[in-house]
Amino acid sequence: MKAARFIVRGRVQGVFFRASTREQAVSLNITGHARNLLDGSVEVLAYGDAADLDILEAWLHDGPPQATVDELFREEIGAHDAPGDFLVK
């Protein structure tokens, strides 16, 4: 199992980004969370197979139709203590 932290910047709050990210993550058997940050970006913490994390990253580049993604950052993190579900916070 691998883990990654993504920061998504652009028009990503108030456009169903977190809920849509959860749908994508669940379909890929990825656990973790998506949450709004105070600076207007969204943080996605994802645990899963490396190939599935890459698929999620590709989806995050565009997000749901209402979103406009300007920047996407990925940081590999330790995969210990993976949660059992994907939450919207």
N, C-alpha and C positions, 0 to 999 in steps of 0.2 A: 504494500500500500504506500502511496505517495500522498503528499499534502502540499497545497499552495495557497498563498494569500494573494488575492487580486484587489487592486484599487481601480475603480472605473470612474472616470471623470467626464463630464459633459452634462447634457440634459437627461439625468438618470434618476431624479427623485420626482415623485408625483406622476410617474408614467408606467406604473406596474412593473418596474424593473426587478424589484426584489421577488415579487410573486412569480414572475416569469422565469427568473433565475432558478427559483425553487423547482418549478415544473421541469426545467431542463436537467437540473441536478438529479432529481428523483428518477427521471427516465434513464439516466446514466449510472444509477446506483452510487451516486456521490452523496456523502453526508457533509455536514458543516452548517454554515449560516450565511445569510446576506443581511447587511444592516446599513442604514443611512449613517453617514458621518456628518459632523457639524459643518464641514466645509462644502457640503453639497454633493460630495462623491458617495459612492457605495463601496463598501468592503465586502468581499466574498471570500470566505474561508472554506476550502474544499478538500475533502479526503476521498481518495479513490484510486483506481488504477491509473497509471501514467497516461495511457492512451485516452481514457475517458476525461482526464483533466485537460488534455490538449483539445478535445472536442468542445468541452465547456469553454475553454479560453477562446476558441474560434467563434463560438456563439456570443460570448461577452463583447467581442469587437463590434457587434452590431446591436445586440440586445433586442428587446421587443420593438414592434413598429413605431411606437410613440417616442422612443428614446433616440437621442443623438449622442453617440459615444465619441468624445474628442481624444481621450487618452486611456490606455489600459496598461497597467503595470502588474507584473507577476514576480512574486518572491517565493522560492521554494522554502518550505519550513519542515520541521520534524513532524513525523506522522504518528507520534504517540498520543494516547488519549483521544482517539477519534470518536466523535459522537455517533449515536445510533440512528440519527435522522438528519434531515436538512431543515433548518428553522429560518423563518423570517423574523428578524428582531426589529 
